[in-house]
Amino acid sequence: MKIISVRENPEFKDRAIQYFQEKWANESTMMVYEDCISNSIDTKSPLPHWYLLMDNEGKISGCAGLITNDFISRMDLYPWLCALFIEEKYRGNAYGSLLLQKAKEDTKKGGFSHVYLCTAHIGFYEKYGFTYIGEGYHPWGENSRIYKSELLD
């Protein structure tokens, strides 16, 4: 497995947009991914980052993002890991941890000491150094669990 940073490999931009839209967007949010991924490449800012997980044959097998806010009320916290996805046939091999580790590395390079995520999953992220810190609220009326990982030297 290989992790592709879209920022570092802009030739993957269109494939990344299509994949994230397929896995995470609906009709009204398609442009969110296109605009964010397109504008993440030439920025001087440490955020956002978008990642693709590629298998040995060059097929996309997963994805994740690192962003300033994941549409959640805790705007005092950032950056956020978002859109972690592993194709079903690759699950159970800890490949998600590869994406988590890359996001943590880029978070540290960006000068941050913590990374956050919001999810409904219980038990997965704790295995990879995340601690539950409370609930957050989305603009569409739902809530999610918020997790934090401290990035140690």
Backbone as ProteinMPNN parsed JSONL, in Angstrom:
{"seq_chain_A": "MKIISVRENPEFKDRAIQYFQEKWANESTMMVYEDCISNSIDTKSPLPHWYLLMDNEGKISGCAGLITNDFISRMDLYPWLCALFIEEKYRGNAYGSLLLQKAKEDTKKGGFSHVYLCTAHIGFYEKYGFTYIGEGYHPWGENSRIYKSELLD", "coords_chain_A": {"N_chain_A": [[0.836, -1.187, 0.0], [0.384, 2.262, -0.667], [0.594, 5.666, 0.2], [-0.761, 8.524, -1.207], [-0.249, 11.886, -1.29], [-2.275, 14.42, -2.276], [-1.608, 17.057, -2.506], [1.175, 16.927, -2.762], [1.319, 15.457, -5.039], [-0.064, 16.536, -7.499], [-1.057, 15.559, -9.901], [-2.861, 13.635, -9.274], [-5.178, 14.886, -8.61], [-7.76, 15.016, -9.993], [-8.601, 12.342, -9.901], [-8.726, 12.03, -7.141], [-10.726, 13.902, -6.432], [-12.976, 12.762, -7.717], [-13.084, 10.283, -6.371], [-13.442, 10.979, -3.601], [-15.869, 12.349, -3.844], [-17.51, 10.254, -4.702], [-17.476, 8.575, -2.447], [-18.218, 10.195, -0.265], [-19.829, 12.436, -0.861], [-23.015, 14.041, -1.537], [-25.638, 14.982, -3.81], [-25.864, 17.743, -3.301], [-23.432, 18.401, -2.161], [-21.275, 17.935, -3.766], [-19.585, 19.88, -4.979], [-18.209, 20.877, -2.803], [-16.112, 19.084, -2.21], [-14.734, 19.123, -4.676], [-13.939, 21.849, -4.906], [-12.471, 22.262, -2.529], [-10.394, 20.295, -2.643], [-9.18, 20.998, -5.074], [-8.2, 23.551, -4.445], [-6.355, 23.014, -2.508], [-3.855, 22.468, -3.343], [-1.917, 24.435, -4.277], [-1.529, 26.075, -2.085], [-0.034, 28.014, 0.545], [-0.616, 27.547, 3.096], [-0.698, 25.305, 5.948], [-2.842, 23.607, 5.852], [-5.605, 22.634, 3.748], [-5.078, 19.011, 3.569], [-5.236, 16.22, 1.404], [-5.618, 12.762, 0.992], [-4.888, 9.728, -0.746], [-5.139, 6.229, -0.601], [-3.356, 3.779, -2.103], [-3.416, 0.626, -3.73], [-1.142, -2.096, -4.568], [-1.449, -2.337, -7.272], [-2.121, 0.104, -8.194], [-4.706, 0.911, -7.753], [-7.234, 2.825, -6.175], [-7.736, 2.441, -2.77], [-8.599, 3.568, -0.48], [-9.127, 6.585, 1.517], [-8.538, 9.847, 3.003], [-8.772, 12.986, 4.765], [-7.341, 16.117, 5.872], [-8.28, 18.817, 7.569], [-9.517, 22.206, 8.314], [-11.956, 22.443, 9.719], [-14.581, 20.217, 10.472], [-17.308, 20.676, 9.798], [-18.498, 21.108, 12.349], [-19.454, 22.082, 15.671], [-17.313, 22.75, 17.386], [-15.346, 24.877, 16.725], [-13.116, 25.938, 17.817], [-11.219, 24.05, 17.897], [-8.683, 22.469, 16.002], [-6.334, 21.014, 13.709], [-8.617, 18.889, 11.794], [-9.094, 15.464, 11.22], [-10.635, 13.959, 8.503], [-13.156, 12.222, 6.585], [-12.183, 9.557, 6.458], [-11.822, 6.53, 4.868], [-11.95, 3.139, 3.958], [-11.881, 0.768, 1.46], [-14.131, -1.971, 1.406], [-13.091, -4.582, 0.861], [-10.484, -4.341, 1.702], [-10.523, -3.927, 4.371], [-9.831, -4.645, 7.849], [-7.14, -4.99, 7.907], [-5.691, -3.019, 9.073], [-5.161, -0.808, 7.456], [-6.266, 1.701, 7.546], [-4.852, 2.869, 9.586], [-2.498, 3.63, 8.37], [-3.204, 5.88, 6.866], [-4.059, 7.499, 8.976], [-1.628, 7.849, 10.331], [-0.083, 9.24, 8.407], [-1.567, 11.612, 8.221], [-1.234, 12.532, 10.835], [1.546, 12.982, 10.821], [1.727, 15.078, 8.92], [0.236, 16.95, 10.274], [1.874, 17.532, 12.483], [4.099, 18.566, 11.044], [2.894, 20.865, 10.162], [2.907, 22.401, 12.394], [1.19, 21.91, 14.492], [-0.027, 20.561, 17.605], [-1.955, 18.743, 18.212], [-4.503, 16.603, 16.818], [-7.822, 16.304, 15.638], [-10.971, 14.541, 15.432], [-14.284, 13.769, 14.305], [-16.905, 11.48, 14.872], [-19.201, 8.681, 14.68], [-18.363, 6.266, 15.385], [-17.326, 3.936, 17.838], [-14.607, 2.732, 19.575], [-12.86, 2.187, 17.441], [-11.02, 4.356, 16.726], [-9.754, 4.749, 19.128], [-7.892, 2.725, 19.274], [-5.803, 3.759, 17.903], [-4.593, 5.847, 19.216], [-6.35, 7.955, 19.803], [-8.451, 9.904, 21.919], [-11.581, 10.131, 23.451], [-13.265, 13.204, 23.812], [-15.634, 14.605, 24.06], [-18.937, 15.76, 22.975], [-19.969, 17.08, 19.801], [-21.685, 19.379, 17.611], [-23.498, 19.384, 14.589], [-24.294, 21.5, 11.74], [-26.609, 20.541, 10.493], [-28.167, 19.472, 12.446], [-27.461, 17.076, 13.719], [-25.397, 15.215, 16.063], [-21.984, 14.411, 16.985], [-19.4, 12.265, 18.235], [-16.396, 13.562, 19.583], [-12.966, 13.227, 19.106], [-9.542, 13.301, 20.18], [-6.106, 13.427, 19.404], [-2.986, 13.543, 20.789], [0.029, 14.778, 19.595], [2.993, 13.501, 19.965], [6.53, 14.034, 20.437]], "CA_chain_A": [[0.0, 0.0, 0.0], [1.121, 3.515, -0.777], [-0.221, 6.857, 0.434], [-0.529, 9.632, -2.13], [-0.705, 13.207, -0.887], [-2.697, 15.133, -3.483], [-0.825, 18.3, -2.544], [2.509, 16.602, -3.251], [1.154, 14.765, -6.324], [-1.26, 17.159, -8.057], [-1.596, 14.796, -11.027], [-3.928, 12.782, -8.739], [-6.286, 15.745, -8.195], [-9.06, 14.635, -10.55], [-8.961, 11.029, -9.343], [-9.087, 12.255, -5.743], [-12.042, 14.555, -6.4], [-13.982, 11.766, -8.08], [-13.178, 9.261, -5.322], [-14.068, 11.571, -2.412], [-17.281, 12.593, -4.155], [-18.191, 8.957, -4.74], [-17.566, 7.983, -1.117], [-18.684, 11.07, 0.799], [-20.703, 13.554, -1.25], [-24.332, 13.848, -2.119], [-25.837, 15.918, -4.919], [-25.671, 19.138, -2.906], [-22.094, 18.644, -1.599], [-20.233, 17.546, -4.723], [-18.652, 20.979, -5.211], [-17.378, 21.081, -1.617], [-14.884, 18.314, -2.394], [-14.005, 19.61, -5.848], [-13.34, 23.144, -4.614], [-11.468, 22.137, -1.467], [-9.233, 19.544, -3.123], [-8.52, 21.813, -6.103], [-7.517, 24.691, -3.841], [-5.406, 22.572, -1.488], [-2.577, 22.115, -3.972], [-0.951, 25.527, -4.377], [-1.625, 26.965, -0.932], [1.102, 28.075, 1.471], [-1.162, 27.147, 4.394], [-0.461, 23.89, 6.259], [-4.093, 22.872, 5.642], [-5.928, 21.222, 3.966], [-4.39, 17.922, 2.88], [-6.111, 15.12, 0.987], [-4.79, 11.575, 0.781], [-5.422, 8.503, -1.343], [-4.417, 5.004, -0.31], [-3.302, 3.022, -3.354], [-2.901, -0.737, -3.6], [0.065, -2.345, -5.369], [-1.792, -2.263, -8.696], [-2.472, 1.478, -8.507], [-6.134, 1.147, -7.544], [-7.524, 3.522, -4.922], [-8.345, 1.535, -1.801], [-9.064, 4.342, 0.656], [-8.874, 8.022, 1.481], [-8.714, 10.643, 4.218], [-8.446, 14.393, 4.618], [-6.915, 16.876, 7.035], [-8.943, 20.087, 7.273], [-9.627, 23.156, 9.423], [-13.163, 22.164, 10.503], [-15.399, 19.173, 9.86], [-18.718, 21.056, 9.935], [-18.863, 20.785, 13.728], [-19.534, 23.275, 16.513], [-16.069, 23.034, 18.095], [-14.447, 25.573, 15.807], [-11.911, 26.3, 18.548], [-10.309, 22.918, 17.76], [-8.233, 22.143, 14.651], [-7.008, 20.518, 12.507], [-9.521, 17.738, 11.875], [-9.023, 14.361, 10.282], [-11.986, 13.748, 7.982], [-13.403, 11.384, 5.399], [-11.421, 8.311, 6.429], [-12.591, 5.448, 4.247], [-11.2, 2.017, 3.408], [-12.745, -0.134, 0.704], [-14.507, -3.128, 2.216], [-12.223, -5.752, 0.67], [-9.199, -4.084, 2.33], [-10.706, -3.726, 5.811], [-9.316, -5.688, 8.723], [-5.688, -5.06, 7.753], [-5.143, -1.803, 9.697], [-4.731, 0.163, 6.449], [-6.677, 3.026, 8.001], [-3.791, 3.416, 10.434], [-1.51, 4.267, 7.495], [-3.725, 7.223, 6.579], [-4.019, 8.243, 10.232], [-0.239, 8.205, 10.61], [0.327, 10.29, 7.469], [-2.23, 12.846, 8.64], [-0.559, 12.992, 12.058], [2.847, 13.527, 10.425], [1.528, 16.389, 8.291], [-0.244, 17.844, 11.327], [3.079, 17.979, 13.197], [4.861, 19.433, 10.138], [2.187, 22.137, 10.088], [3.085, 23.143, 13.634], [0.112, 21.626, 15.427], [0.312, 19.563, 18.62], [-3.081, 17.823, 18.345], [-5.41, 16.453, 15.69], [-9.153, 15.951, 16.121], [-11.902, 13.958, 14.471], [-15.635, 13.527, 14.814], [-17.371, 10.199, 14.354], [-20.168, 7.905, 15.46], [-17.696, 4.996, 15.72], [-16.769, 3.771, 19.177], [-13.679, 1.62, 19.671], [-11.886, 2.12, 16.343], [-9.97, 5.362, 16.783], [-9.031, 4.582, 20.385], [-6.772, 1.82, 18.995], [-4.748, 4.502, 17.21], [-4.127, 6.985, 20.003], [-7.345, 9.009, 19.962], [-9.2, 9.885, 23.17], [-12.876, 10.82, 23.405], [-13.25, 14.417, 24.639], [-16.965, 15.188, 24.201], [-19.848, 15.797, 21.84], [-20.021, 18.276, 18.978], [-22.976, 19.502, 16.939], [-23.406, 19.728, 13.175], [-25.313, 22.454, 11.298], [-27.822, 19.863, 10.038], [-28.93, 19.025, 13.61], [-26.951, 15.849, 14.334], [-24.206, 15.376, 16.885], [-20.95, 13.391, 16.811], [-18.36, 12.156, 19.248], [-15.154, 14.226, 19.206], [-11.756, 12.585, 19.595], [-8.313, 14.095, 20.102], [-4.838, 12.708, 19.512], [-1.847, 14.397, 21.06], [1.145, 14.402, 18.749], [4.198, 13.545, 20.787], [7.801, 13.996, 19.699]], "C_chain_A": [[0.88, 1.25, 0.0], [0.149, 4.668, -0.541], [0.217, 7.947, -0.53], [-1.094, 10.9, -1.5], [-1.052, 13.961, -2.166], [-1.922, 16.444, -3.615], [0.556, 18.042, -3.149], [2.488, 15.932, -4.628], [-0.095, 15.29, -7.023], [-1.835, 16.434, -9.276], [-2.711, 13.841, -10.583], [-5.183, 13.576, -8.372], [-7.628, 15.255, -8.711], [-9.529, 13.28, -10.036], [-9.415, 11.172, -7.89], [-10.471, 12.885, -5.632], [-13.13, 13.528, -6.674], [-14.178, 10.744, -6.953], [-13.861, 9.813, -4.067], [-15.548, 11.858, -2.66], [-18.078, 11.298, -4.133], [-18.43, 8.41, -3.339], [-18.277, 8.864, -0.099], [-19.726, 12.11, 0.395], [-22.113, 13.082, -1.589], [-24.505, 14.937, -3.173], [-25.533, 17.364, -4.534], [-24.268, 19.426, -2.357], [-20.959, 18.271, -2.544], [-19.167, 18.638, -4.874], [-17.769, 21.263, -3.998], [-16.046, 20.358, -1.801], [-14.072, 18.818, -3.588], [-13.258, 20.899, -5.533], [-12.223, 23.02, -3.579], [-10.218, 21.405, -1.952], [-8.468, 20.357, -4.162], [-7.693, 22.931, -5.496], [-6.531, 24.302, -2.746], [-3.997, 22.416, -2.047], [-1.553, 23.239, -3.912], [-0.989, 26.49, -3.2], [-0.353, 26.924, -0.101], [0.671, 27.644, 2.879], [-0.862, 25.67, 4.673], [-1.695, 23.005, 6.06], [-4.806, 23.428, 4.422], [-4.973, 20.29, 3.218], [-5.431, 16.859, 2.538], [-5.231, 13.949, 0.57], [-5.578, 10.459, 0.104], [-4.535, 7.344, -0.908], [-4.509, 4.133, -1.559], [-2.796, 1.61, -3.081], [-1.72, -0.914, -4.553], [-0.186, -2.309, -6.873], [-2.213, -0.858, -9.117], [-3.943, 1.796, -8.383], [-6.338, 1.84, -6.201], [-8.263, 2.565, -3.992], [-8.812, 2.258, -0.546], [-8.689, 5.799, 0.527], [-9.004, 8.623, 2.874], [-8.356, 12.087, 3.892], [-8.001, 14.983, 5.941], [-7.338, 18.316, 6.771], [-9.041, 20.978, 8.516], [-10.86, 22.946, 10.28], [-14.027, 21.178, 9.745], [-16.886, 19.437, 10.078], [-19.246, 20.695, 11.32], [-18.688, 22.019, 14.598], [-18.23, 23.659, 17.198], [-15.039, 23.657, 17.156], [-13.201, 26.097, 16.488], [-10.845, 25.215, 18.43], [-9.948, 22.711, 16.289], [-6.777, 21.747, 14.699], [-7.811, 19.244, 12.785], [-9.164, 16.711, 10.809], [-10.446, 14.136, 9.796], [-11.974, 12.694, 6.884], [-12.514, 10.147, 5.319], [-12.318, 7.209, 5.887], [-11.622, 4.405, 3.719], [-12.192, 1.117, 2.688], [-12.944, -1.434, 1.488], [-13.544, -4.304, 2.071], [-10.848, -5.584, 1.314], [-9.31, -3.926, 3.849], [-10.183, -4.916, 6.602], [-7.813, -5.856, 8.645], [-4.967, -3.855, 8.351], [-4.625, -0.79, 8.678], [-5.166, 1.582, 6.808], [-5.611, 3.681, 8.855], [-2.704, 4.087, 9.606], [-1.928, 5.698, 7.17], [-3.704, 8.086, 7.838], [-2.6, 8.72, 10.528], [0.25, 9.316, 9.686], [-0.303, 11.628, 7.856], [-1.586, 13.404, 9.907], [0.801, 13.601, 11.728], [2.702, 14.92, 9.815], [0.989, 17.408, 9.288], [0.947, 18.397, 12.108], [3.916, 18.912, 12.333], [4.225, 20.818, 10.032], [2.256, 22.955, 11.366], [2.012, 22.918, 14.672], [0.515, 20.515, 16.401], [-0.797, 18.526, 18.829], [-3.802, 17.714, 17.013], [-6.722, 15.896, 16.249], [-9.917, 15.223, 15.027], [-13.255, 13.817, 15.128], [-16.188, 12.29, 14.11], [-18.492, 9.645, 15.221], [-19.549, 6.583, 15.903], [-17.149, 5.028, 17.144], [-15.845, 2.556, 19.134], [-12.63, 1.555, 18.575], [-10.721, 3.082, 16.573], [-9.163, 5.286, 18.083], [-7.809, 3.675, 20.2], [-5.575, 2.549, 18.399], [-4.404, 5.819, 17.907], [-5.091, 8.142, 20.138], [-8.132, 8.792, 21.249], [-10.483, 10.68, 22.988], [-12.836, 12.032, 24.329], [-14.624, 15.069, 24.783], [-17.775, 15.128, 22.925], [-19.714, 17.123, 21.098], [-21.296, 18.238, 18.157], [-22.793, 20.024, 15.52], [-24.52, 20.697, 12.777], [-26.635, 21.799, 10.874], [-28.581, 19.202, 11.188], [-28.467, 17.734, 14.261], [-25.773, 16.178, 15.249], [-23.256, 14.211, 16.632], [-20.021, 13.4, 18.007], [-17.098, 12.842, 18.717], [-13.997, 13.499, 19.893], [-10.552, 13.466, 19.339], [-7.122, 13.138, 20.182], [-3.734, 13.718, 19.715], [-0.664, 13.878, 20.268], [2.44, 14.598, 19.513], [5.446, 13.508, 19.907], [8.439, 12.638, 19.75]], "O_chain_A": [[1.963, 1.278, 0.586], [-0.982, 4.645, -1.026], [1.403, 8.252, -0.654], [-2.288, 10.973, -1.21], [-0.202, 14.12, -3.042], [-1.62, 16.88, -4.726], [1.047, 18.838, -3.949], [3.516, 15.852, -5.3], [-1.087, 14.569, -7.131], [-2.986, 16.672, -9.645], [-3.428, 13.298, -11.424], [-6.151, 13.0, -7.874], [-8.558, 15.094, -7.921], [-10.715, 13.09, -9.766], [-10.366, 10.52, -7.462], [-11.294, 12.446, -4.828], [-14.105, 13.444, -5.927], [-15.309, 10.387, -6.625], [-14.765, 9.175, -3.528], [-16.382, 11.632, -1.783], [-19.19, 11.254, -3.608], [-19.488, 7.837, -3.074], [-18.881, 8.347, 0.841], [-20.442, 12.616, 1.259], [-22.36, 11.912, -1.88], [-23.591, 15.732, -3.394], [-25.005, 18.125, -5.345], [-23.942, 20.587, -2.109], [-19.795, 18.293, -2.146], [-17.973, 18.338, -4.893], [-16.688, 21.832, -4.148], [-14.982, 20.936, -1.58], [-12.848, 18.923, -3.504], [-12.078, 21.03, -5.857], [-11.153, 23.608, -3.741], [-9.101, 21.854, -1.695], [-7.238, 20.399, -4.131], [-6.601, 23.229, -5.981], [-5.932, 25.176, -2.119], [-3.045, 22.249, -1.285], [-0.41, 22.998, -3.524], [-0.518, 27.621, -3.32], [0.328, 25.9, -0.055], [1.513, 27.407, 3.745], [-0.779, 24.87, 3.741], [-1.59, 21.779, 6.099], [-4.622, 24.6, 4.093], [-4.186, 20.711, 2.37], [-6.38, 16.633, 3.289], [-4.225, 14.126, -0.118], [-6.77, 10.275, 0.351], [-3.313, 7.478, -0.857], [-5.601, 3.794, -2.014], [-1.864, 1.416, -2.3], [-1.347, 0.02, -5.263], [0.759, -2.257, -7.66], [-2.615, -0.646, -10.261], [-4.392, 2.841, -8.854], [-5.697, 1.49, -5.209], [-9.27, 1.963, -4.363], [-9.363, 1.631, 0.359], [-8.028, 6.208, -0.427], [-9.513, 7.988, 3.797], [-7.721, 12.371, 2.877], [-8.255, 14.415, 7.003], [-6.821, 18.962, 5.86], [-8.695, 20.561, 9.622], [-10.821, 23.243, 11.474], [-14.189, 21.282, 8.529], [-17.632, 18.547, 10.488], [-20.294, 20.063, 11.455], [-17.874, 22.892, 14.299], [-18.066, 24.824, 17.563], [-14.012, 23.058, 16.838], [-12.318, 26.644, 15.828], [-9.696, 25.429, 18.816], [-10.822, 22.771, 15.424], [-6.062, 22.109, 15.633], [-7.701, 18.623, 13.842], [-8.959, 17.051, 9.644], [-11.375, 14.123, 10.603], [-10.929, 12.334, 6.341], [-12.132, 9.731, 4.225], [-13.423, 6.985, 6.38], [-10.604, 4.736, 3.111], [-13.224, 0.748, 3.248], [-12.027, -1.922, 2.147], [-13.215, -4.955, 3.063], [-10.115, -6.561, 1.463], [-8.294, -3.804, 4.534], [-10.102, -6.036, 6.097], [-7.263, -6.773, 9.255], [-3.763, -3.691, 8.154], [-3.743, 0.007, 8.997], [-4.514, 2.552, 6.42], [-5.475, 4.904, 8.855], [-2.052, 5.016, 10.082], [-1.106, 6.615, 7.195], [-3.37, 9.269, 7.776], [-2.397, 9.866, 10.929], [0.929, 10.239, 10.137], [0.365, 12.661, 7.82], [-1.413, 14.616, 10.035], [1.171, 14.628, 12.296], [3.458, 15.831, 10.15], [1.258, 18.603, 9.159], [1.016, 19.599, 12.366], [4.397, 19.937, 12.817], [4.917, 21.817, 9.839], [1.733, 24.068, 11.426], [1.931, 23.667, 15.645], [1.305, 19.636, 16.057], [-0.6, 17.542, 19.542], [-3.726, 18.617, 16.179], [-6.727, 15.12, 17.205], [-9.558, 15.281, 13.851], [-13.363, 13.753, 16.353], [-15.967, 12.083, 12.916], [-18.701, 10.088, 16.351], [-20.14, 5.859, 16.705], [-16.583, 6.028, 17.586], [-16.252, 1.476, 18.705], [-11.594, 0.919, 18.766], [-9.565, 2.661, 16.609], [-8.011, 5.718, 18.122], [-6.805, 3.839, 20.893], [-4.462, 2.021, 18.388], [-3.978, 6.781, 17.267], [-4.682, 9.226, 20.554], [-8.441, 7.661, 21.624], [-10.467, 11.778, 22.433], [-12.429, 11.922, 25.485], [-14.765, 16.01, 25.563], [-17.364, 14.53, 21.93], [-19.389, 18.151, 21.691], [-21.92, 17.185, 18.021], [-22.042, 20.968, 15.277], [-25.577, 20.714, 13.407], [-27.677, 22.454, 10.901], [-29.53, 18.455, 10.951], [-29.036, 17.331, 15.276], [-25.227, 17.28, 15.208], [-23.661, 13.161, 16.132], [-19.876, 14.408, 18.698], [-16.771, 12.717, 17.536], [-14.044, 13.201, 21.087], [-10.537, 14.272, 18.408], [-7.14, 12.166, 20.937], [-3.563, 14.639, 18.915], [-0.385, 12.679, 20.268], [2.917, 15.72, 19.684], [5.414, 13.014, 18.78], [9.512, 12.438, 19.181]]}, "name": "protein", "num_of_chains": 1, "seq": "MKIISVRENPEFKDRAIQYFQEKWANESTMMVYEDCISNSIDTKSPLPHWYLLMDNEGKISGCAGLITNDFISRMDLYPWLCALFIEEKYRGNAYGSLLLQKAKEDTKKGGFSHVYLCTAHIGFYEKYGFTYIGEGYHPWGENSRIYKSELLD"}
